[in-house]
């Protein structure tokens, strides 16, 4: 299926990778969004689950093996050409992801990677819709970290 001027929306995924108080972003090396910062991700392939697609895309773009966890957001990304025709239409499912292994390095259609803090996200050149999803990722990762820390303390007291 061609991606520009599609006859129906295309399903894509995003991998919001948060680790040690930082989120991993990619600079797109190809259209759409060439040169722009974004969440690692891409299009779901035939026969692939959404979580499998998020893990594959993260590995392809960042070199990281990740586990896709909870859904953070479902977003419509519709881009129109100068004549207002729909040039791109994606339905994106963004997952909070946890690194399993690997070292971060730009690959596939990502030209650059960058780890940023939530403070750096303020004013960072990224679409506000993506920034909102990343903020949710920071919040959920902090909650998971607190829960894991509380659980380990409870086990240690027994």
N, C-alpha and C positions, 0 to 999 in steps of 0.2 A: 504494500500500500504506500503510495507516495505521501510524503509528509506535508508538502506545501500544497495549498488549495485542495484539501482532502474532501471526500464526499461524506465523511462522518468523523466524529471525534476519535482521537487516538488515545489509548490508555498508556499512561506512563507512571513511573515511580520515582520517588526521591528517597535518598538515604541520608538522614540527618545523623551524623556521627559526632557524638559529644564525648569528650574524654579529658580528664584533668582540668575541667573548667573552660575548655575550648571546643569550638565546633569547626569541622573541616569543610572548607568551601573550595569550589573549582572555578577556574576561569574557562569559559567555553572556547574551544578552538574551532568550532564549526557552527553553522547556522542550524536552527535559529539561536539567537542570543550570542553570536560570535563576539568574543572579547568581553562579555559581561560575566560577573561573578554570579554563582548559582549554587544550589544544593546538588551534590553528585546524584546522577540518575539518568533515566532514559526510558525507552519504549519497552513494553512487555512483549516478549516473543511468544509465538504460538506454542501452546502446551506447557507454558511456564506459569507458576503461581506468582502472585504479586510479591510475596516475600522472596521467592527465588530470584525474581527480576531485580529487586532492590539489592540483594547480595551480589548478584552478577555485575550489575552496573557499578556498584561501589568498587568491586575488585577491578573491573576494566578501567575505571577512571582514576582510581587512587592507589591501586596496588594492595589495598587492605581486604582481608577476608573478614566479613562482618556477619553478625546475626541480626536479622531484621526483627524487631520487637513490635511494640504497639503502634497502631496508626495514630499519627499526630494530627493529620488534616487531610481532607479531600478537597482539591482545588480545581476550578476551571481556569485554564490559561488559553485565552482567545486573543490572537493577534491579527489585526486587519491591515491590509495594504493601503496605499494612499487613496484608492477608490472605494474604501470601506468594505471590500470583499474579504471574507475570512481566508487569511493566508495560512494560519496555523491554528489548530484547535486540539488542545490536549486536556484530558481529565487525568489529573495527577494525584496519586495516593502517596503521601509522605510518611515514612516510618522512622521511628527512633531506632538507631542501630548501635550495636556494641562491637568494638573491634575484637576479633578472635585471634588474629595473627597478621603479620606483614608489617612493612614499613611504608609510610605514605610517600608516594611519588606520582607526579602527573603522568597520565597515560591515556591511550585511546583519543577521545575528542576533547580532553582537558589539557589546556596549554600550561596551566599553572595551578598550584594548590596553596592554600593558606589556612592555618589554624588561627581563629580569632576568639577573643573573649566576648562576653555579653556586653561589656563596656565598649569594645571596639566596634560592635555591631551598630551602635548608635552612630549614624552618619556614614556608615560603610556604603560604598556604591553597589547596592543590590536592590532588587525589586522589593517593595514593601511587603508584598504577599509572601515572598520567601523569607524575609526578615521576621515576619510574624510566626511562621512555622519554626524557624530556628529558635526564637524566644521560647516557644512551647517546648522545644527539644531541651533547652537549658533547664526549664522548670521541671520537666519530667525526669531528666537525668539526676537533678539534685534530689528529688523525692526518692528515686530508686536508691541513690547513694545513702540517704538517711535511713531508709528501710533496711538496707543491707547492713549498715553499721549497727542499727538497733538490734537486729536479729543476731548478729555475731556477739554483741554484748550480752544478750539474754542467754545464749548458749554458753558463754564463758562463765556465767554466774552459777550454772547448774552443778 
